[in-house]
Each structure stands twice: as C-alpha cells, then as structure tokens.
Amino acid sequence: MEKLPPVRHVIILGQLYRIEVTNDLSDEELGRCETTDQRLMINQRQGACSIRDTVLHEISHALTYLMNLHDDATEEDFVSRFSTGIRSVFIENKVLREWIFTAPYEEIKKGEVLPSPVIGD
C-alpha cells in the first residue's frame, strides 16, 4: 500500500487541482491549499494515515473556497452543501477515493489486528 497519493491531480467541482507532496512546509503545517494556483501541498513528513487525512482536509479547504461557504451559514446549510461537494469529488476521482479510504495496515502482521472497541464496554 502506498503512503503517498497515487495521483498528482484531483478534480474538485470541475476544477483541476495539482497535488504536491513536499518537504517545504514546516513541521507544524501538514498541508496547505493554494486556491489561486489550484494546488494542494502535502507535507511528506507524516505517517500514511495522516497523509490521507491531510489530503482530504486540503480538498475540504478547496471545496469551502469554491462553494463560498462562510462561517455565518447554519450548520445544516453548511453540511448539506459540503456533503454534495465532497460526494462530487469522490465520484470524479475514483483512484484517489480508494486510496484515502484504504487503511495502510500492511505493517501489521496477520492476526495482530486488535478488534474495534465496542461502545459501552
């Protein structure tokens, strides 16, 4: 399983954003969304699960910008529009979607995976 994104571009609401994996960001900055030049910068110095989360986080910033979502929107309005936007991204980017939602557990030996906790135990 790849730690890095399997693609270098993502279509976000019809806009082509370039994905750049870089060491040029500070350790405190896991990623950055540059809307002016349609670029998602991802800090390479993080674990495989964290990189997936960061890619999704930066896509979320691009969606927020492209959909003109503001803090004054009610939660229901925001969630309704955002879920439509993120669904569109997943439909248009199958390879990236599969990579984001596939957990990188190849380093765990077979039989060593702990069961998910049961709520209430």
C-alpha atoms as an extended CHARMM CRD file, in Angstrom:
* protein
*
       121  EXT
         1         1  MET       CA              0.0000000000        0.0000000000        0.0000000000  PROA      1               0.0000000000
         2         2  GLU       CA              1.3230000000        3.3910000000       -0.9630000000  PROA      2               0.0000000000
         3         3  LYS       CA              1.9550000000        6.0630000000        1.6340000000  PROA      3               0.0000000000
         4         4  LEU       CA              1.7590000000        8.8300000000       -0.9780000000  PROA      4               0.0000000000
         5         5  PRO       CA             -1.2630000000        9.7150000000       -3.1190000000  PROA      5               0.0000000000
         6         6  PRO       CA             -1.4660000000        7.5220000000       -6.2500000000  PROA      6               0.0000000000
         7         7  VAL       CA             -2.3900000000       10.5440000000       -8.4000000000  PROA      7               0.0000000000
         8         8  ARG       CA             -0.9410000000       14.0160000000       -8.8290000000  PROA      8               0.0000000000
         9         9  HSD       CA             -4.2100000000       15.8110000000       -9.6570000000  PROA      9               0.0000000000
        10        10  VAL       CA             -7.7180000000       15.8930000000       -8.2380000000  PROA      10              0.0000000000
        11        11  ILE       CA            -10.8600000000       17.3190000000       -9.8360000000  PROA      11              0.0000000000
        12        12  ILE       CA            -12.7570000000       19.4740000000       -7.3390000000  PROA      12              0.0000000000
        13        13  LEU       CA            -16.1060000000       20.7640000000       -8.6220000000  PROA      13              0.0000000000
        14        14  GLY       CA            -14.7730000000       20.8000000000      -12.1650000000  PROA      14              0.0000000000
        15        15  GLN       CA            -11.5090000000       22.4970000000      -11.1680000000  PROA      15              0.0000000000
        16        16  LEU       CA             -8.2170000000       20.6530000000      -11.6240000000  PROA      16              0.0000000000
        17        17  TYR       CA             -6.0300000000       20.9390000000       -8.5100000000  PROA      17              0.0000000000
        18        18  ARG       CA             -2.4340000000       19.7040000000       -8.5080000000  PROA      18              0.0000000000
        19        19  ILE       CA             -1.3140000000       17.5680000000       -5.5280000000  PROA      19              0.0000000000
        20        20  GLU       CA              2.2630000000       18.2870000000       -4.4850000000  PROA      20              0.0000000000
        21        21  VAL       CA              3.9760000000       16.1750000000       -1.8420000000  PROA      21              0.0000000000
        22        22  THR       CA              6.7540000000       18.3140000000       -0.4200000000  PROA      22              0.0000000000
        23        23  ASN       CA              9.2490000000       18.8360000000        2.3860000000  PROA      23              0.0000000000
        24        24  ASP       CA              8.9630000000       22.6280000000        2.0010000000  PROA      24              0.0000000000
        25        25  LEU       CA              6.2770000000       23.0260000000        4.6840000000  PROA      25              0.0000000000
        26        26  SER       CA              7.1460000000       23.4410000000        8.3560000000  PROA      26              0.0000000000
        27        27  ASP       CA              6.6800000000       20.5030000000       10.7330000000  PROA      27              0.0000000000
        28        28  GLU       CA              3.6510000000       22.2900000000       12.2110000000  PROA      28              0.0000000000
        29        29  GLU       CA              1.9600000000       22.5570000000        8.7940000000  PROA      29              0.0000000000
        30        30  LEU       CA              0.7170000000       19.2060000000        7.4930000000  PROA      30              0.0000000000
        31        31  GLY       CA             -0.7460000000       20.6890000000        4.3270000000  PROA      31              0.0000000000
        32        32  ARG       CA             -1.8150000000       23.8290000000        2.5230000000  PROA      32              0.0000000000
        33        33  CYS       CA             -4.4880000000       24.6520000000       -0.0540000000  PROA      33              0.0000000000
        34        34  GLU       CA             -3.4160000000       27.3230000000       -2.5440000000  PROA      34              0.0000000000
        35        35  THR       CA             -6.6530000000       28.3370000000       -4.2610000000  PROA      35              0.0000000000
        36        36  THR       CA             -5.0540000000       30.9810000000       -6.5030000000  PROA      36              0.0000000000
        37        37  ASP       CA             -2.9440000000       28.4460000000       -8.3950000000  PROA      37              0.0000000000
        38        38  GLN       CA             -5.1380000000       25.4050000000       -7.6260000000  PROA      38              0.0000000000
        39        39  ARG       CA             -2.5670000000       23.4430000000       -5.6720000000  PROA      39              0.0000000000
        40        40  LEU       CA             -2.7550000000       21.1520000000       -2.6370000000  PROA      40              0.0000000000
        41        41  MET       CA              0.5780000000       20.9720000000       -0.8380000000  PROA      41              0.0000000000
        42        42  ILE       CA              1.0540000000       17.9200000000        1.3990000000  PROA      42              0.0000000000
        43        43  ASN       CA              3.8870000000       17.6460000000        3.9280000000  PROA      43              0.0000000000
        44        44  GLN       CA              5.7200000000       14.3870000000        3.2320000000  PROA      44              0.0000000000
        45        45  ARG       CA              6.9640000000       14.1380000000        6.8290000000  PROA      45              0.0000000000
        46        46  GLN       CA              3.9120000000       12.3870000000        8.2650000000  PROA      46              0.0000000000
        47        47  GLY       CA              2.5680000000        8.8750000000        8.5370000000  PROA      47              0.0000000000
        48        48  ALA       CA              0.4780000000        7.0830000000        5.9150000000  PROA      48              0.0000000000
        49        49  CYS       CA             -2.8480000000        7.5820000000        7.7320000000  PROA      49              0.0000000000
        50        50  SER       CA             -2.0580000000       11.2210000000        8.4620000000  PROA      50              0.0000000000
        51        51  ILE       CA             -1.2450000000       11.9240000000        4.7930000000  PROA      51              0.0000000000
        52        52  ARG       CA             -4.6390000000       10.5210000000        3.7560000000  PROA      52              0.0000000000
        53        53  ASP       CA             -6.3640000000       12.7050000000        6.3210000000  PROA      53              0.0000000000
        54        54  THR       CA             -4.3680000000       15.7430000000        5.1990000000  PROA      54              0.0000000000
        55        55  VAL       CA             -5.2600000000       15.2290000000        1.5230000000  PROA      55              0.0000000000
        56        56  LEU       CA             -8.9430000000       15.0570000000        2.4690000000  PROA      56              0.0000000000
        57        57  HSD       CA             -8.5150000000       18.1030000000        4.7460000000  PROA      57              0.0000000000
        58        58  GLU       CA             -6.9710000000       20.1880000000        1.9420000000  PROA      58              0.0000000000
        59        59  ILE       CA             -9.6850000000       19.0550000000       -0.5060000000  PROA      59              0.0000000000
        60        60  SER       CA            -12.1620000000       20.3140000000        2.0980000000  PROA      60              0.0000000000
        61        61  HSD       CA            -10.4820000000       23.7360000000        2.0850000000  PROA      61              0.0000000000
        62        62  ALA       CA            -10.7650000000       23.8750000000       -1.7130000000  PROA      62              0.0000000000
        63        63  LEU       CA            -14.4520000000       22.9150000000       -1.5210000000  PROA      63              0.0000000000
        64        64  THR       CA            -15.0940000000       25.5670000000        1.1150000000  PROA      64              0.0000000000
        65        65  TYR       CA            -13.4880000000       28.1700000000       -1.1520000000  PROA      65              0.0000000000
        66        66  LEU       CA            -15.1570000000       27.0360000000       -4.3890000000  PROA      66              0.0000000000
        67        67  MET       CA            -18.6050000000       26.7660000000       -2.7850000000  PROA      67              0.0000000000
        68        68  ASN       CA            -18.1870000000       30.0940000000       -0.9800000000  PROA      68              0.0000000000
        69        69  LEU       CA            -19.0960000000       28.5510000000        2.3660000000  PROA      69              0.0000000000
        70        70  HSD       CA            -18.9590000000       31.1080000000        5.1560000000  PROA      70              0.0000000000
        71        71  ASP       CA            -18.9120000000       30.8670000000        8.9330000000  PROA      71              0.0000000000
        72        72  ASP       CA            -22.2990000000       32.6000000000        9.0750000000  PROA      72              0.0000000000
        73        73  ALA       CA            -24.0300000000       29.6570000000        7.3750000000  PROA      73              0.0000000000
        74        74  THR       CA            -26.0630000000       27.4760000000        9.6980000000  PROA      74              0.0000000000
        75        75  GLU       CA            -24.6260000000       24.0680000000       10.4180000000  PROA      75              0.0000000000
        76        76  GLU       CA            -27.3700000000       22.3600000000        8.4080000000  PROA      76              0.0000000000
        77        77  ASP       CA            -26.7670000000       24.6070000000        5.3830000000  PROA      77              0.0000000000
        78        78  PHE       CA            -23.0190000000       24.0540000000        5.5870000000  PROA      78              0.0000000000
        79        79  VAL       CA            -23.2790000000       20.2690000000        5.9610000000  PROA      79              0.0000000000
        80        80  SER       CA            -25.8220000000       19.9950000000        3.1430000000  PROA      80              0.0000000000
        81        81  ARG       CA            -23.6690000000       21.8910000000        0.6530000000  PROA      81              0.0000000000
        82        82  PHE       CA            -20.4060000000       20.3800000000        1.8170000000  PROA      82              0.0000000000
        83        83  SER       CA            -21.6610000000       16.7880000000        1.5650000000  PROA      83              0.0000000000
        84        84  THR       CA            -22.8000000000       17.4660000000       -2.0180000000  PROA      84              0.0000000000
        85        85  GLY       CA            -19.3560000000       18.8600000000       -2.8190000000  PROA      85              0.0000000000
        86        86  ILE       CA            -17.3550000000       16.0430000000       -1.2440000000  PROA      86              0.0000000000
        87        87  ARG       CA            -19.5630000000       13.4510000000       -2.9560000000  PROA      87              0.0000000000
        88        88  SER       CA            -18.7970000000       15.1370000000       -6.2880000000  PROA      88              0.0000000000
        89        89  VAL       CA            -15.0570000000       14.9050000000       -5.5740000000  PROA      89              0.0000000000
        90        90  PHE       CA            -15.3440000000       11.1920000000       -4.7570000000  PROA      90              0.0000000000
        91        91  ILE       CA            -17.3620000000       10.4800000000       -7.9200000000  PROA      91              0.0000000000
        92        92  GLU       CA            -14.8290000000       12.2430000000      -10.1420000000  PROA      92              0.0000000000
        93        93  ASN       CA            -11.6840000000       10.7890000000       -8.5100000000  PROA      93              0.0000000000
        94        94  LYS       CA            -12.0840000000        7.0330000000       -8.0060000000  PROA      94              0.0000000000
        95        95  VAL       CA             -8.3960000000        6.1710000000       -7.6040000000  PROA      95              0.0000000000
        96        96  LEU       CA             -7.8360000000        8.8950000000       -5.0170000000  PROA      96              0.0000000000
        97        97  ARG       CA            -11.0530000000        7.9570000000       -3.1800000000  PROA      97              0.0000000000
        98        98  GLU       CA             -9.9590000000        4.3380000000       -2.8820000000  PROA      98              0.0000000000
        99        99  TRP       CA             -6.5210000000        5.4030000000       -1.6310000000  PROA      99              0.0000000000
       100       100  ILE       CA             -7.9500000000        7.7630000000        1.0220000000  PROA      100             0.0000000000
       101       101  PHE       CA            -10.3390000000        5.1580000000        2.4010000000  PROA      101             0.0000000000
       102       102  THR       CA             -7.9570000000        2.1980000000        2.3970000000  PROA      102             0.0000000000
       103       103  ALA       CA             -6.1510000000        1.9190000000        5.7130000000  PROA      103             0.0000000000
       104       104  PRO       CA             -2.4020000000        1.2600000000        5.3800000000  PROA      104             0.0000000000
       105       105  TYR       CA             -2.1340000000       -1.7160000000        7.7000000000  PROA      105             0.0000000000
       106       106  GLU       CA              0.3780000000       -3.7700000000        5.7010000000  PROA      106             0.0000000000
       107       107  GLU       CA              2.9220000000       -3.3370000000        8.5020000000  PROA      107             0.0000000000
       108       108  ILE       CA              0.6680000000       -5.1830000000       10.9260000000  PROA      108             0.0000000000
       109       109  LYS       CA              1.2440000000       -8.9170000000       10.7880000000  PROA      109             0.0000000000
       110       110  LYS       CA             -1.7320000000      -11.1480000000       10.1350000000  PROA      110             0.0000000000
       111       111  GLY       CA             -3.5430000000      -11.9490000000       13.3660000000  PROA      111             0.0000000000
       112       112  GLU       CA             -2.1840000000       -8.9590000000       15.2740000000  PROA      112             0.0000000000
       113       113  VAL       CA             -5.0290000000       -6.5900000000       14.4100000000  PROA      113             0.0000000000
       114       114  LEU       CA             -6.9850000000       -5.6680000000       17.5030000000  PROA      114             0.0000000000
       115       115  PRO       CA            -10.7670000000       -5.7790000000       17.2540000000  PROA      115             0.0000000000
       116       116  SER       CA            -12.6390000000       -2.4710000000       17.1680000000  PROA      116             0.0000000000
       117       117  PRO       CA            -13.7400000000       -1.3450000000       20.6210000000  PROA      117             0.0000000000
       118       118  VAL       CA            -17.3740000000       -1.9290000000       21.4960000000  PROA      118             0.0000000000
       119       119  ILE       CA            -19.0780000000        1.1400000000       22.8960000000  PROA      119             0.0000000000
       120       120  GLY       CA            -20.3590000000        0.5420000000       26.3810000000  PROA      120             0.0000000000
       121       121  ASP       CA            -17.6930000000       -1.9710000000       27.3920000000  PROA      121             0.0000000000
